Amino acid sequence: MSKSLLENKIFHDATKARAWLEALLWADGRVCGYCGTVDDSTELPARPGFYQCNSKECRKQFTVMVGTVFERSHIPLNKWLCAAFLLSASKKGISAHQMHRMLGITYKSAWFMMHRLREATTRLSRHGASQQIGLVDSDGNYFSFCDPAPLKATLRELDMNAGGALGADDTALSTGEGKTYLARSLAEEPFASSFIEGAATTRQIAKKLIFEGRRPRTKDERMVLNNYRAMQFIKARKDDPLTIPMLLELHKIVTEETMDNR
């Protein structure tokens, strides 16, 4: 990684970072991040970087960060841009500890930034590889799915080699230990799948949600609990024929209180 690139002023000055992002995202005109109105807003001199949407249906104040991963963050935009650059330019990856030292922010802030940036990258790559199916939602938008080749290869490997025997000896699944492994897997699977989907929580919280019955306090925690409930639903109906009502019920379980229902 070239040090000269890190000397770019957009990585050290929040005002220059904002100007650079505005030129990048608003190359065809200033866009209201709330209603999508183009080139119909007024700059607010008393609040640098803020604009007033002139649309009668909106009239909201917005910045270039509305609708991006930088929205609603107290971390300066120049540090966000620097973090994005470091994350994408590091060939061997970069840890949150290294990020917080390089940017001069707390470890918690560095972890938060990296989680948001990685989630955005994942969503972007999935969107580019998504395939439409013949179902539409209430707004007429097609449902789509994404099954990247690396994921299919990994699932194939697990399917062929991890049928309860990978790395286990004859005594590993004794009565007592077997229950322990089962209990751990019941918490690990919902946590792992939710983490892939972008949930920000911990294994400890997942265990409390599943084994102690603690109510979820955030959408991220609700995702973990919903995935666990979905596993139980599938297990109870594994011998039943697959039907549309069953798929709809499963979809309802997985999305409950994690998205706007219509």
Stockholm file with secondary structure:
# STOCKHOLM 1.0

chainA/1-262         MSKSLLENKIFHDATKARAWLEALLWADGRVCGYCGTVDDSTELPARPGFYQCNSKECRKQFTVMVGTVFERSHIPLNKWLCAAFLLSASKKGISAHQMHRMLGITYKSAWFMMHRLREATTRLSRHGASQQIGLVDSDGNYFSFCDPAPLKATLRELDMNAGGALGADDTALSTGEGKTYLARSLAEEPFASSFIEGAATTRQIAKKLIFEGRRPRTKDERMVLNNYRAMQFIKARKDDPLTIPMLLELHKIVTEETMDNR
#=GR chainA/1-262 SS CCHHHHTCGGGTCHHHHHHHHHHHHTTTSCBCTTTCCBSCEEECTTSTTCEEECCTTTCCEECTTTTSTTTTCCSCHHHHHHHHHHHHHCTTCCCHHHHHHHHTCCHHHHHHHHHHHHHHHHHHHHHHHCEEEEEECTTSCEEEECCCHHHHHHHHHHHHHCSSCTTCCTTTTCHHHHHHHHHHHHHHHHHHHHHHTTCCCCHHHHHHHHHSCCCCCSHHHHHHHHHHHHHHHHHHTTTSCCCHHHHHHHHHHHHTTTSCCC
#=GC SS_cons         CCHHHHTCGGGTCHHHHHHHHHHHHTTTSCBCTTTCCBSCEEECTTSTTCEEECCTTTCCEECTTTTSTTTTCCSCHHHHHHHHHHHHHCTTCCCHHHHHHHHTCCHHHHHHHHHHHHHHHHHHHHHHHCEEEEEECTTSCEEEECCCHHHHHHHHHHHHHCSSCTTCCTTTTCHHHHHHHHHHHHHHHHHHHHHHTTCCCCHHHHHHHHHSCCCCCSHHHHHHHHHHHHHHHHHHTTTSCCCHHHHHHHHHHHHTTTSCCC
//
